[in-house]
Amino acid sequence: MSIEKTVSEIAEILGVSRQAVNNRVKSLPEEDVEKNDKGVTVVKRSGLIKLEEHYKKTIFEDEPISEEVKQRELLEILVDEKNTEITRLYDQLKAKDAQIAAKDEQLRVKDVQIAEKDKQLDQQQQLTLAAMEDSKRLQLELNEAKAEVEEIQTKVEEEIKLEEETKVEAKKGFFARMFGK
């Protein structure tokens, strides 16, 4: 047997305004409230228990309820609340899993980017090393060329000097050549 009361009946029992009870009833979960055959909003037993807890007054004075029924109803309410909490936590867990998956994807992309940068850095280092080796080789060739030029210049200068000496000796007279002056 289900016990249902209208907003007006509840307001009369509790001794509060119909508007105050109506506002409180609107805040109850849908499973605690329904419409009767006449289209009037009625509060089910589970909703009435919640209203009793809120107003700290008994609505079921004329209807005796055993302790066992009260305990069972209270347990049902607690189970419903816990199930709601479990659902909320499960939804949070799914959201966290989605966030972790997104972070994993970002890390994978970053790993690919780092690998590409490492490859580019390695290539740059190889190019720099090759350029340095070319520079050293060209420097050695330049030094060898300078040495050859200096050697040729020295030979040319010696030849010029010899030619000049020969010309000077040729200009000396017969007696100067004979007597060494």
N, CA and C atoms as an extended XYZ file, in Angstrom:
543
Properties=species:S:1:pos:R:3:atomname:S:1:resname:S:1:resid:I:1 pbc="F F F"
N         0.843       -1.170        0.000 N   MET     1
C         0.000        0.000        0.000 CA  MET     1
C         0.894        1.240        0.000 C   MET     1
N         0.673        2.098       -0.998 N   SER     2
C         1.510        3.278       -1.052 CA  SER     2
C         0.773        4.440       -0.405 C   SER     2
N         1.503        5.213        0.318 N   ILE     3
C         0.921        6.362        1.010 CA  ILE     3
C         1.354        7.602        0.247 C   ILE     3
N         0.397        8.406       -0.149 N   GLU     4
C         0.675        9.625       -0.889 CA  GLU     4
C        -0.119       10.760       -0.275 C   GLU     4
N         0.448       11.938       -0.283 N   LYS     5
C        -0.241       13.115        0.264 CA  LYS     5
C        -0.017       14.271       -0.698 C   LYS     5
N        -1.045       15.129       -0.792 N   THR     6
C        -0.934       16.319       -1.634 CA  THR     6
C        -0.183       17.397       -0.865 C   THR     6
N         0.205       18.434       -1.599 N   VAL     7
C         0.930       19.554       -0.981 CA  VAL     7
C         0.058       20.211        0.078 C   VAL     7
N        -1.227       20.366       -0.184 N   SER     8
C        -2.134       20.995        0.783 CA  SER     8
C        -2.236       20.165        2.057 C   SER     8
N        -2.363       18.841        1.907 N   GLU     9
C        -2.448       17.956        3.077 CA  GLU     9
C        -1.176       18.041        3.913 C   GLU     9
N        -0.051       18.050        3.251 N   ILE    10
C         1.231       18.116        3.979 CA  ILE    10
C         1.347       19.446        4.708 C   ILE    10
N         0.968       20.539        4.035 N   ALA    11
C         1.046       21.867        4.656 CA  ALA    11
C         0.175       21.918        5.901 C   ALA    11
N        -1.016       21.321        5.833 N   GLU    12
C        -1.938       21.311        6.971 CA  GLU    12
C        -1.346       20.502        8.130 C   GLU    12
N        -0.780       19.322        7.822 N   ILE    13
C        -0.213       18.461        8.869 CA  ILE    13
C         0.978       19.137        9.543 C   ILE    13
N         1.849       19.767        8.722 N   LEU    14
C         3.066       20.370        9.270 CA  LEU    14
C         2.836       21.746        9.879 C   LEU    14
N         1.746       22.367        9.521 N   GLY    15
C         1.461       23.685       10.069 CA  GLY    15
C         2.301       24.775        9.420 C   GLY    15
N         2.639       24.617        8.138 N   VAL    16
C         3.381       25.634        7.389 CA  VAL    16
C         2.562       26.003        6.164 C   VAL    16
N         2.977       27.057        5.479 N   SER    17
C         2.201       27.510        4.318 CA  SER    17
C         2.310       26.506        3.171 C   SER    17
N         1.261       26.527        2.341 N   ARG    18
C         1.216       25.634        1.187 CA  ARG    18
C         2.367       25.983        0.240 C   ARG    18
N         2.677       27.268        0.103 N   GLN    19
C         3.740       27.719       -0.787 CA  GLN    19
C         5.108       27.192       -0.307 C   GLN    19
N         5.349       27.220        0.991 N   ALA    20
C         6.615       26.726        1.532 CA  ALA    20
C         6.772       25.227        1.243 C   ALA    20
N         5.683       24.485        1.450 N   VAL    21
C         5.731       23.042        1.188 CA  VAL    21
C         5.900       22.798       -0.310 C   VAL    21
N         5.207       23.573       -1.127 N   ASN    22
C         5.303       23.410       -2.579 CA  ASN    22
C         6.748       23.636       -3.049 C   ASN    22
N         7.395       24.665       -2.526 N   ASN    23
C         8.799       24.929       -2.880 CA  ASN    23
C         9.691       23.760       -2.473 C   ASN    23
N         9.444       23.211       -1.296 N   ARG    24
C        10.244       22.091       -0.796 CA  ARG    24
C         9.997       20.850       -1.659 C   ARG    24
N         8.735       20.615       -2.041 N   VAL    25
C         8.377       19.450       -2.861 CA  VAL    25
C         9.046       19.544       -4.234 C   VAL    25
N         9.144       20.754       -4.792 N   LYS    26
C         9.785       20.930       -6.096 CA  LYS    26
C        11.261       20.536       -6.054 C   LYS    26
N        11.882       20.634       -4.881 N   SER    27
C        13.305       20.293       -4.759 CA  SER    27
C        13.531       18.791       -4.542 C   SER    27
N        12.427       18.029       -4.366 N   LEU    28
C        12.563       16.577       -4.174 CA  LEU    28
C        12.884       15.892       -5.498 C   LEU    28
N        13.581       14.760       -5.471 N   PRO    29
C        13.847       14.010       -6.698 CA  PRO    29
C        12.548       13.546       -7.341 C   PRO    29
N        12.582       13.308       -8.653 N   GLU    30
C        11.384       12.910       -9.403 CA  GLU    30
C        10.772       11.622       -8.886 C   GLU    30
N        11.595       10.704       -8.395 N   GLU    31
C        11.059        9.419       -7.932 CA  GLU    31
C        10.236        9.562       -6.651 C   GLU    31
N        10.327       10.712       -5.965 N   ASP    32
C         9.557       10.933       -4.739 CA  ASP    32
C         8.230       11.653       -4.997 C   ASP    32
N         8.001       12.100       -6.231 N   VAL    33
C         6.831       12.915       -6.549 CA  VAL    33
C         6.171       12.363       -7.813 C   VAL    33
N         4.837       12.456       -7.881 N   GLU    34
C         4.120       12.068       -9.103 CA  GLU    34
C         2.801       12.827       -9.154 C   GLU    34
N         2.091       12.676      -10.265 N   LYS    35
C         0.771       13.301      -10.422 CA  LYS    35
C        -0.286       12.209      -10.243 C   LYS    35
N        -1.384       12.531       -9.540 N   ASN    36
C        -2.460       11.543       -9.368 CA  ASN    36
C        -3.425       11.601      -10.558 C   ASN    36
N        -4.537       10.876      -10.465 N   ASP    37
C        -5.504       10.805      -11.567 CA  ASP    37
C        -6.082       12.175      -11.924 C   ASP    37
N        -6.164       13.048      -10.957 N   LYS    38
C        -6.750       14.373      -11.171 CA  LYS    38
C        -5.699       15.383      -11.646 C   LYS    38
N        -4.428       14.941      -11.776 N   GLY    39
C        -3.356       15.834      -12.206 CA  GLY    39
C        -2.765       16.650      -11.082 C   GLY    39
N        -3.069       16.288       -9.852 N   VAL    40
C        -2.552       16.998       -8.685 CA  VAL    40
C        -1.233       16.361       -8.279 C   VAL    40
N        -0.272       17.185       -7.907 N   THR    41
C         1.022       16.679       -7.458 CA  THR    41
C         0.871       16.038       -6.096 C   THR    41
N         1.353       14.798       -5.975 N   VAL    42
C         1.341       14.098       -4.696 CA  VAL    42
C         2.747       13.632       -4.381 C   VAL    42
N         3.030       13.551       -3.075 N   VAL    43
C         4.347       13.127       -2.609 CA  VAL    43
C         4.246       11.693       -2.139 C   VAL    43
N         5.158       10.841       -2.613 N   LYS    44
C         5.174        9.432       -2.210 CA  LYS    44
C         5.758        9.302       -0.818 C   LYS    44
N         5.699        8.092       -0.298 N   ARG    45
C         6.173        7.800        1.054 CA  ARG    45
C         7.649        8.208        1.232 C   ARG    45
N         8.520        7.883        0.225 N   SER    46
C         9.946        8.222        0.358 CA  SER    46
C        10.137        9.736        0.450 C   SER    46
N         9.335       10.501       -0.309 N   GLY    47
C         9.410       11.954       -0.230 CA  GLY    47
C         8.883       12.481        1.082 C   GLY    47
N         7.819       11.834        1.591 N   LEU    48
C         7.260       12.254        2.883 CA  LEU    48
C         8.272       12.056        4.004 C   LEU    48
N         9.016       10.970        3.920 N   ILE    49
C        10.052       10.713        4.940 CA  ILE    49
C        11.107       11.817        4.897 C   ILE    49
N        11.494       12.234        3.697 N   LYS    50
C        12.477       13.312        3.571 CA  LYS    50
C        11.925       14.620        4.121 C   LYS    50
N        10.641       14.866        3.875 N   LEU    51
C        10.025       16.082        4.414 CA  LEU    51
C         9.958       16.034        5.934 C   LEU    51
N         9.665       14.845        6.488 N   GLU    52
C         9.648       14.695        7.948 CA  GLU    52
C        11.019       15.041        8.525 C   GLU    52
N        12.079       14.552        7.863 N   GLU    53
C        13.443       14.825        8.342 CA  GLU    53
C        13.744       16.318        8.279 C   GLU    53
N        13.295       16.977        7.198 N   HIS    54
C        13.572       18.396        7.041 CA  HIS    54
C        12.826       19.239        8.074 C   HIS    54
N        11.528       18.989        8.222 N   TYR    55
C        10.703       19.793        9.131 CA  TYR    55
C        10.753       19.295       10.568 C   TYR    55
N        11.354       18.168       10.788 N   LYS    56
C        11.464       17.576       12.135 CA  LYS    56
C        10.081       17.373       12.772 C   LYS    56
N         9.121       16.991       11.941 N   LYS    57
C         7.764       16.708       12.418 CA  LYS    57
C         7.306       15.413       11.781 C   LYS    57
N         6.369       14.732       12.443 N   THR    58
C         5.842       13.470       11.937 CA  THR    58
C         4.604       13.730       11.097 C   THR    58
N         4.605       13.177        9.895 N   ILE    59
C         3.472       13.329        8.995 CA  ILE    59
C         2.511       12.149        9.159 C   ILE    59
N         2.997       10.971        9.537 N   PHE    60
C         2.204        9.738        9.611 CA  PHE    60
C         1.707        9.449       11.022 C   PHE    60
N         1.169       10.421       11.720 N   GLU    61
C         0.725       10.179       13.094 CA  GLU    61
C        -0.388        9.150       13.168 C   GLU    61
N        -1.316        9.241       12.243 N   ASP    62
C        -2.477        8.355       12.307 CA  ASP    62
C        -2.202        6.984       11.704 C   ASP    62
N        -1.057        6.815       11.037 N   GLU    63
C        -0.750        5.538       10.407 CA  GLU    63
C         0.428        4.899       11.115 C   GLU    63
N         0.199        3.834       11.853 N   PRO    64
C         1.322        3.207       12.556 CA  PRO    64
C         2.250        2.495       11.570 C   PRO    64
N         3.550        2.723       11.735 N   ILE    65
C         4.560        2.089       10.886 CA  ILE    65
C         5.536        1.368       11.799 C   ILE    65
N         5.800        0.148       11.460 N   SER    66
C         6.714       -0.625       12.301 CA  SER    66
C         8.148       -0.123       12.112 C   SER    66
N         8.957       -0.403       13.107 N   GLU    67
C        10.373       -0.018       13.062 CA  GLU    67
C        11.079       -0.677       11.884 C   GLU    67
N        10.673       -1.895       11.601 N   GLU    68
C        11.300       -2.631       10.500 CA  GLU    68
C        11.038       -1.925        9.177 C   GLU    68
N         9.811       -1.450        8.957 N   VAL    69
C         9.463       -0.744        7.727 CA  VAL    69
C        10.242        0.562        7.653 C   VAL    69
N        10.320        1.282        8.782 N   LYS    70
C        11.079        2.533        8.809 CA  LYS    70
C        12.539        2.287        8.461 C   LYS    70
N        13.106        1.237        9.055 N   GLN    71
C        14.512        0.909        8.790 CA  GLN    71
C        14.716        0.559        7.315 C   GLN    71
N        13.788       -0.233        6.769 N   ARG    72
C        13.901       -0.634        5.368 CA  ARG    72
C        13.806        0.586        4.452 C   ARG    72
N        12.866        1.472        4.734 N   GLU    73
C        12.718        2.674        3.922 CA  GLU    73
C        13.946        3.567        4.031 C   GLU    73
N        14.469        3.680        5.238 N   LEU    74
C        15.680        4.472        5.429 CA  LEU    74
C        16.849        3.861        4.667 C   LEU    74
N        16.942        2.544        4.712 N   LEU    75
C        18.003        1.859        3.962 CA  LEU    75
C        17.843        2.066        2.462 C   LEU    75
N        16.617        2.031        1.978 N   GLU    76
C        16.372        2.265        0.551 CA  GLU    76
C        16.824        3.665        0.152 C   GLU    76
N        16.514        4.631        0.993 N   ILE    77
C        16.931        6.003        0.721 CA  ILE    77
C        18.448        6.093        0.699 C   ILE    77
N        19.088        5.472        1.687 N   LEU    78
C        20.555        5.502        1.740 CA  LEU    78
C        21.175        4.802        0.536 C   LEU    78
N        20.590        3.673        0.138 N   VAL    79
C        21.100        2.946       -1.032 CA  VAL    79
C        20.964        3.807       -2.280 C   VAL    79
N        19.823        4.481       -2.419 N   ASP    80
C        19.635        5.366       -3.572 CA  ASP    80
C        20.682        6.474       -3.590 C   ASP    80
N        20.923        7.064       -2.428 N   GLU    81
C        21.929        8.127       -2.344 CA  GLU    81
C        23.318        7.591       -2.684 C   GLU    81
N        23.630        6.419       -2.189 N   LYS    82
C        24.951        5.830       -2.465 CA  LYS    82
C        25.084        5.474       -3.945 C   LYS    82
N        24.003        4.960       -4.534 N   ASN    83
C        24.048        4.642       -5.965 CA  ASN    83
C        24.260        5.902       -6.795 C   ASN    83
N        23.618        6.981       -6.382 N   THR    84
C        23.818        8.249       -7.070 CA  THR    84
C        25.273        8.690       -6.956 C   THR    84
N        25.831        8.549       -5.772 N   GLU    85
C        27.242        8.913       -5.550 CA  GLU    85
C        28.171        8.026       -6.380 C   GLU    85
N        27.863        6.742       -6.439 N   ILE    86
C        28.677        5.813       -7.233 CA  ILE    86
C        28.628        6.207       -8.704 C   ILE    86
N        27.451        6.547       -9.197 N   THR    87
C        27.306        6.968      -10.592 CA  THR    87
C        28.113        8.231      -10.852 C   THR    87
N        28.030        9.179       -9.930 N   ARG    88
C        28.791       10.433      -10.077 CA  ARG    88
C        30.287       10.149      -10.109 C   ARG    88
N        30.756        9.298       -9.207 N   LEU    89
C        32.183        8.963       -9.163 CA  LEU    89
C        32.619        8.202      -10.408 C   LEU    89
N        31.742        7.329      -10.897 N   TYR    90
C        32.055        6.576      -12.111 CA  TYR    90
C        32.188        7.533      -13.304 C   TYR    90
N        31.298        8.524      -13.380 N   ASP    91
C        31.381        9.512      -14.459 CA  ASP    91
C        32.680       10.310      -14.359 C   ASP    91
N        33.058       10.666      -13.137 N   GLN    92
C        34.330       11.367      -12.932 CA  GLN    92
C        35.498       10.506      -13.380 C   GLN    92
N        35.437        9.234      -13.063 N   LEU    93
C        36.506        8.310      -13.442 CA  LEU    93
C        36.623        8.217      -14.964 C   LEU    93
N        35.484        8.155      -15.651 N   LYS    94
C        35.508        8.111      -17.114 CA  LYS    94
C        36.119        9.396      -17.671 C   LYS    94
N        35.776       10.529      -17.066 N   ALA    95
C        36.333       11.806      -17.518 CA  ALA    95
C        37.849       11.829      -17.310 C   ALA    95
N        38.293       11.314      -16.176 N   LYS    96
C        39.739       11.260      -15.896 CA  LYS    96
C        40.443       10.331      -16.882 C   LYS    96
N        39.813        9.208      -17.203 N   ASP    97
C        40.396        8.290      -18.185 CA  ASP    97
C        40.546        8.978      -19.536 C   ASP    97
N        39.538        9.761      -19.912 N   ALA    98
C        39.608       10.490      -21.181 CA  ALA    98
C        40.744       11.516      -21.146 C   ALA    98
N        40.905       12.189      -20.013 N   GLN    99
C        41.990       13.160      -19.875 CA  GLN    99
C        43.348       12.467      -19.971 C   GLN    99
N        43.476       11.339      -19.324 N   ILE   100
C        44.741       10.591      -19.358 CA  ILE   100
C        45.037       10.135      -20.785 C   ILE   100
N        44.018        9.674      -21.496 N   ALA   101
C        44.209        9.248      -22.884 CA  ALA   101
C        44.686       10.429      -23.738 C   ALA   101
N        44.100       11.598      -23.511 N   ALA   102
C        44.513       12.792      -24.256 CA  ALA   102
C        45.963       13.137      -23.932 C   ALA   102
N        46.337       13.046      -22.669 N   LYS   103
C        47.721       13.335      -22.263 CA  LYS   103
C        48.683       12.316      -22.869 C   LYS   103
N        48.275       11.051      -22.909 N   ASP   104
C        49.111       10.013      -23.530 CA  ASP   104
C        49.351       10.334      -24.999 C   ASP   104
N        48.323       10.790      -25.685 N   GLU   105
C        48.460       11.146      -27.096 CA  GLU   105
C        49.397       12.342      -27.255 C   GLU   105
N        49.258       13.322      -26.366 N   GLN   106
C        50.146       14.482      -26.416 CA  GLN   106
C        51.597       14.058      -26.182 C   GLN   106
N        51.817       13.157      -25.231 N   LEU   107
C        53.172       12.667      -24.964 CA  LEU   107
C        53.732       11.926      -26.173 C   LEU   107
N        52.884       11.133      -26.841 N   ARG   108
C        53.337       10.400      -28.018 CA  ARG   108
C        53.766       11.388      -29.110 C   ARG   108
N        52.970       12.433      -29.316 N   VAL   109
C        53.312       13.444      -30.312 CA  VAL   109
C        54.623       14.130      -29.933 C   VAL   109
N        54.779       14.453      -28.669 N   LYS   110
C        56.016       15.110      -28.219 CA  LYS   110
C        57.216       14.189      -28.408 C   LYS   110
N        57.049       12.889      -28.161 N   ASP   111
C        58.142       11.935      -28.370 CA  ASP   111
C        58.573       11.926      -29.834 C   ASP   111
N        57.591       11.983      -30.745 N   VAL   112
C        57.903       12.013      -32.178 CA  VAL   112
C        58.648       13.311      -32.513 C   VAL   112
N        58.191       14.417      -31.952 N   GLN   113
C        58.838       15.702      -32.207 CA  GLN   113
C        60.272       15.706      -31.671 C   GLN   113
N        60.466       15.148      -30.493 N   ILE   114
C        61.813       15.097      -29.909 CA  ILE   114
C        62.723       14.223      -30.765 C   ILE   114
N        62.216       13.099      -31.238 N   ALA   115
C        63.013       12.217      -32.092 CA  ALA   115
C        63.416       12.950      -33.372 C   ALA   115
N        62.499       13.715      -33.945 N   GLU   116
C        62.803       14.475      -35.159 CA  GLU   116
C        63.858       15.539      -34.875 C   GLU   116
N        63.735       16.219      -33.752 N   LYS   117
C        64.725       17.239      -33.379 CA  LYS   117
C        66.092       16.593      -33.146 C   LYS   117
N        66.120       15.433      -32.503 N   ASP   118
C        67.384       14.719      -32.290 CA  ASP   118
C        68.030       14.371      -33.626 C   ASP   118
N        67.220       13.929      -34.573 N   LYS   119
C        67.721       13.577      -35.906 CA  LYS   119
C        68.298       14.819      -36.584 C   LYS   119
N        67.572       15.937      -36.496 N   GLN   120
C        68.044       17.179      -37.103 CA  GLN   120
C        69.338       17.651      -36.442 C   GLN   120
N        69.420       17.538      -35.134 N   LEU   121
C        70.621       17.939      -34.404 CA  LEU   121
C        71.807       17.082      -34.822 C   LEU   121
N        71.594       15.782      -34.955 N   ASP   122
C        72.652       14.877      -35.382 CA  ASP   122
C        73.142       15.247      -36.777 C   ASP   122
N        72.194       15.533      -37.681 N   GLN   123
C        72.574       15.928      -39.041 CA  GLN   123
C        73.378       17.230      -39.026 C   GLN   123
N        72.954       18.170      -38.205 N   GLN   124
C        73.655       19.450      -38.104 CA  GLN   124
C        75.071       19.253      -37.585 C   GLN   124
N        75.210       18.376      -36.589 N   GLN   125
C        76.542       18.105      -36.049 CA  GLN   125
C        77.434       17.459      -37.096 C   GLN   125
N        76.875       16.546      -37.883 N   GLN   126
C        77.661       15.905      -38.936 CA  GLN   126
C        78.096       16.923      -39.990 C   GLN   126
N        77.175       17.820      -40.362 N   LEU   127
C        77.527       18.858      -41.335 CA  LEU   127
C        78.608       19.794      -40.791 C   LEU   127
N        78.497       20.143      -39.522 N   THR   128
C        79.492       21.015      -38.904 CA  THR   128
C        80.858       20.336      -38.885 C   THR   128
N        80.885       19.063      -38.536 N   LEU   129
C        82.144       18.310      -38.520 CA  LEU   129
C        82.750       18.251      -39.920 C   LEU   129
N        81.931       17.991      -40.925 N   ALA   130
C        82.437       17.927      -42.299 CA  ALA   130
C        82.983       19.287      -42.725 C   ALA   130
N        82.277       20.366      -42.348 N   ALA   131
C        82.743       21.707      -42.692 CA  ALA   131
C        84.071       22.017      -42.008 C   ALA   131
N        84.218       21.602      -40.768 N   MET   132
C        85.473       21.833      -40.035 CA  MET   132
C        86.613       21.048      -40.677 C   MET   132
N        86.348       19.823      -41.085 N   GLU   133
C        87.381       19.015      -41.737 CA  GLU   133
C        87.776       19.641      -43.069 C   GLU   133
N        86.781       20.131      -43.840 N   ASP   134
C        87.080       20.815      -45.104 CA  ASP   134
C        87.925       22.057      -44.849 C   ASP   134
N        87.565       22.788      -43.796 N   SER   135
C        88.309       24.003      -43.451 CA  SER   135
C        89.765       23.668      -43.116 C   SER   135
N        89.974       22.610      -42.338 N   LYS   136
C        91.353       22.204      -41.976 CA  LYS   136
C        92.127       21.785      -43.231 C   LYS   136
N        91.460       21.000      -44.119 N   ARG   137
C        92.109       20.536      -45.339 CA  ARG   137
C        92.497       21.728      -46.216 C   ARG   137
N        91.572       22.690      -46.359 N   LEU   138
C        91.861       23.872      -47.168 CA  LEU   138
C        92.972       24.714      -46.542 C   LEU   138
N        92.996       24.784      -45.222 N   GLN   139
C        94.059       25.534      -44.544 CA  GLN   139
C        95.416       24.892      -44.810 C   GLN   139
N        95.457       23.544      -44.753 N   LEU   140
C        96.714       22.837      -45.045 CA  LEU   140
C        97.150       23.079      -46.491 C   LEU   140
N        96.198       23.019      -47.424 N   GLU   141
C        96.523       23.270      -48.827 CA  GLU   141
C        97.032       24.694      -49.016 C   GLU   141
N        96.402       25.637      -48.332 N   LEU   142
C        96.823       27.032      -48.413 CA  LEU   142
C        98.245       27.192      -47.877 C   LEU   142
N        98.497       26.549      -46.734 N   ASN   143
C        99.854       26.638      -46.152 CA  ASN   143
C       100.887       26.031      -47.100 C   ASN   143
N       100.560       24.885      -47.720 N   GLU   144
C       101.483       24.253      -48.674 CA  GLU   144
C       101.712       25.164      -49.876 C   GLU   144
N       100.623       25.785      -50.362 N   ALA   145
C       100.755       26.690      -51.506 CA  ALA   145
C       101.620       27.889      -51.150 C   ALA   145
N       101.441       28.436      -49.946 N   LYS   146
C       102.266       29.565      -49.501 CA  LYS   146
C       103.733       29.168      -49.433 C   LYS   146
N       103.982       27.953      -48.915 N   ALA   147
C       105.366       27.485      -48.823 CA  ALA   147
C       105.971       27.351      -50.215 C   ALA   147
N       105.197       26.817      -51.156 N   GLU   148
C       105.699       26.682      -52.533 CA  GLU   148
C       105.994       28.052      -53.134 C   GLU   148
N       105.069       29.003      -52.906 N   VAL   149
C       105.273       30.356      -53.438 CA  VAL   149
C       106.525       30.977      -52.848 C   VAL   149
N       106.705       30.824      -51.540 N   GLU   150
C       107.895       31.380      -50.882 CA  GLU   150
C       109.160       30.733      -51.436 C   GLU   150
N       109.084       29.429      -51.666 N   GLU   151
C       110.252       28.709      -52.208 CA  GLU   151
C       110.574       29.207      -53.612 C   GLU   151
N       109.527       29.383      -54.417 N   ILE   152
C       109.735       29.875      -55.787 CA  ILE   152
C       110.273       31.297      -55.750 C   ILE   152
N       109.720       32.130      -54.853 N   GLN   153
C       110.196       33.511      -54.742 CA  GLN   153
C       111.671       33.538      -54.333 C   GLN   153
N       112.019       32.648      -53.406 N   THR   154
C       113.417       32.588      -52.953 CA  THR   154
C       114.319       32.217      -54.128 C   THR   154
N       113.908       31.223      -54.915 N   LYS   155
C       114.705       30.794      -56.067 CA  LYS   155
C       114.820       31.923      -57.085 C   LYS   155
N       113.701       32.604      -57.340 N   VAL   156
C       113.712       33.704      -58.306 CA  VAL   156
C       114.636       34.805      -57.811 C   VAL   156
N       114.543       35.116      -56.528 N   GLU   157
C       115.396       36.170      -55.965 CA  GLU   157
C       116.856       35.779      -56.074 C   GLU   157
N       117.152       34.494      -55.820 N   GLU   158
C       118.550       34.025      -55.933 CA  GLU   158
C       119.025       34.116      -57.380 C   GLU   158
N       118.145       33.737      -58.312 N   GLU   159
C       118.522       33.805      -59.727 CA  GLU   159
C       118.762       35.252      -60.140 C   GLU   159
N       117.886       36.141      -59.661 N   ILE   160
C       118.041       37.564      -59.993 CA  ILE   160
C       119.351       38.077      -59.418 C   ILE   160
N       119.637       37.664      -58.213 N   LYS   161
C       120.870       38.090      -57.554 CA  LYS   161
C       122.079       37.579      -58.338 C   LYS   161
N       122.013       36.319      -58.758 N   LEU   162
C       123.113       35.742      -59.544 CA  LEU   162
C       123.277       36.484      -60.863 C   LEU   162
N       122.151       36.784      -61.495 N   GLU   163
C       122.221       37.500      -62.768 CA  GLU   163
C       122.845       38.865      -62.572 C   GLU   163
N       122.444       39.540      -61.520 N   GLU   164
C       122.993       40.867      -61.242 CA  GLU   164
C       124.484       40.791      -60.975 C   GLU   164
N       124.868       39.745      -60.218 N   GLU   165
C       126.301       39.581      -59.933 CA  GLU   165
C       127.067       39.297      -61.231 C   GLU   165
N       126.441       38.495      -62.069 N   THR   166
C       127.091       38.168      -63.342 CA  THR   166
C       127.205       39.429      -64.189 C   THR   166
N       126.204       40.262      -64.209 N   LYS   167
C       126.240       41.500      -64.977 CA  LYS   167
C       127.293       42.436      -64.415 C   LYS   167
N       127.382       42.479      -63.106 N   VAL   168
C       128.355       43.360      -62.453 CA  VAL   168
C       129.763       42.886      -62.814 C   VAL   168
N       129.951       41.597      -62.801 N   GLU   169
C       131.280       41.051      -63.118 CA  GLU   169
C       131.593       41.268      -64.585 C   GLU   169
N       130.552       41.199      -65.401 N   ALA   170
C       130.788       41.400      -66.821 CA  ALA   170
C       131.174       42.852      -67.084 C   ALA   170
N       130.727       43.759      -66.288 N   LYS   171
C       131.034       45.174      -66.469 CA  LYS   171
C       132.433       45.497      -65.959 C   LYS   171
N       132.998       44.684      -65.147 N   LYS   172
C       134.328       44.952      -64.603 CA  LYS   172
C       135.344       44.830      -65.733 C   LYS   172
N       136.278       45.570      -65.593 N   GLY   173
C       137.325       45.527      -66.624 CA  GLY   173
C       138.185       44.276      -66.509 C   GLY   173
N       139.068       44.152      -67.502 N   PHE   174
C       139.923       42.988      -67.580 CA  PHE   174
C       140.804       42.873      -66.369 C   PHE   174
N       141.440       43.957      -65.973 N   PHE   175
C       142.357       43.917      -64.849 CA  PHE   175
C       141.624       43.707      -63.539 C   PHE   175
N       140.374       44.205      -63.418 N   ALA   176
C       139.629       44.057      -62.169 CA  ALA   176
C       139.213       42.615      -62.016 C   ALA   176
N       138.947       41.994      -63.112 N   ARG   177
C       138.562       40.590      -63.014 CA  ARG   177
C       139.770       39.762      -62.687 C   ARG   177
N       140.882       40.127      -63.168 N   MET   178
C       142.089       39.352      -62.945 CA  MET   178
C       142.592       39.483      -61.546 C   MET   178
N       142.481       40.667      -61.009 N   PHE   179
C       143.068       40.877      -59.707 CA  PHE   179
C       142.033       40.824      -58.588 C   PHE   179
N       140.801       40.569      -58.906 N   GLY   180
C       139.760       40.318      -57.930 CA  GLY   180
C       139.162       41.536      -57.319 C   GLY   180
N       139.220       42.613      -57.942 N   LYS   181
C       138.589       43.774      -57.379 CA  LYS   181
C       137.395       44.142      -58.149 C   LYS   181
